[in-house]
Amino acid sequence: MTEPDLSALRERAAHGDTDAADELTGLASERGDLNELRRLADAGSSTATDELIQLAAEQGNIDELRRLSDSGNATATDQLIELATEQDDMDELRRLADRGNITAAEQLEELTAE
């Protein structure tokens, strides 16, 4: 897809065309384009949000998962806990546990008991 085609698609999506937003989401996912997915997610696309979470988890992008988690996305929080556990990231688990996340507290307890 050419840049002018992408620009036209972005314009249509910005004006509420859900088909255009879905097409952009698919293209961004294929390209691994976190910025495009973030823009679409921030504009309210739940599909883009889901794809962003999945891609961030696949890439091990704790910062992106943290941003989404801190904005209240439970799926991002779950992925963040999973990734932090895999990476033995005690600081991240402690931060989430301190904010009241029981799953993070349980994972932290399990990791520190080993």
C-alpha positions in Angstrom: 0.0 0.0 0.0 1.4 3.4 -1.0 1.7 6.3 1.4 -1.1 8.3 -0.3 -3.4 5.2 0.1 -2.4 5.0 3.8 -3.1 8.7 4.2 -6.5 8.4 2.6 -7.3 5.4 4.8 -6.2 7.3 8.0 -8.4 10.2 7.0 -11.4 7.9 6.5 -10.7 6.3 9.9 -10.4 9.7 11.5 -13.9 10.5 10.2 -15.5 7.5 11.8 -15.2 4.9 9.1 -14.8 1.7 11.1 -14.0 -0.4 8.0 -11.0 1.9 7.4 -10.0 1.7 11.0 -10.1 -2.1 10.9 -8.1 -2.2 7.7 -5.5 0.1 9.3 -5.4 -2.1 12.4 -4.8 -5.1 10.2 -2.0 -3.4 8.3 -0.4 -2.1 11.4 -0.5 -5.5 13.0 1.1 -7.1 10.0 3.9 -4.4 10.0 4.4 -4.6 13.8 3.6 -0.8 13.9 3.0 0.0 17.5 2.7 3.7 16.8 -0.2 3.2 14.3 -1.9 0.8 16.7 -1.5 3.2 19.6 -3.0 6.0 17.6 -6.0 3.9 16.6 -6.4 2.6 20.1 -6.2 6.1 21.6 -9.0 7.1 19.1 -11.2 4.4 20.6 -10.7 1.3 18.5 -11.0 -1.7 20.7 -9.7 -4.0 18.0 -6.5 -1.9 17.7 -6.2 -2.0 21.5 -6.4 -5.7 21.5 -3.8 -5.9 18.7 -1.6 -3.4 20.5 -1.6 -5.5 23.7 -0.9 -8.7 21.8 2.0 -7.2 19.8 3.4 -5.5 22.9 3.4 -8.8 24.7 5.0 -10.6 21.8 7.7 -8.0 21.6 8.2 -8.0 25.4 7.4 -4.3 25.5 6.7 -3.7 29.2 6.5 0.0 28.8 3.6 -0.2 26.4 1.8 -2.8 28.5 2.4 -0.6 31.6 0.9 2.4 29.8 -2.2 0.5 28.8 -2.5 -1.2 32.2 -2.1 2.1 34.0 -5.0 3.5 31.9 -7.2 0.7 33.3 -7.0 -2.0 30.7 -7.3 -5.3 32.5 -6.1 -7.4 29.6 -2.9 -5.3 29.4 -2.5 -5.8 33.2 -2.8 -9.6 32.8 -0.2 -9.6 30.0 2.1 -7.3 32.0 2.0 -9.6 35.0 2.7 -12.6 32.7 5.6 -10.9 31.0 7.0 -9.5 34.3 6.8 -13.0 35.8 8.6 -14.5 32.8 11.3 -11.9 33.1 11.6 -12.2 36.9 10.8 -8.4 37.0 10.2 -8.1 40.7 10.0 -4.3 40.6 7.1 -4.4 38.1 5.3 -7.1 40.1 5.9 -5.1 43.3 4.6 -1.9 41.7 1.4 -3.7 40.6 1.0 -5.5 43.9 1.4 -2.2 45.7 -1.5 -0.8 43.6 -3.7 -3.6 44.9 -3.3 -6.3 42.2 -3.8 -9.6 43.9 -2.4 -11.7 41.0 0.8 -9.6 40.9 1.1 -10.1 44.7 0.7 -13.8 44.3 3.3 -14.0 41.5 5.7 -11.9 43.5 5.2 -14.1 46.5 5.7 -17.3 44.4 8.9 -15.9 42.8 10.4 -14.7 46.1 9.7 -18.1 47.7 11.8 -20.0 45.1 
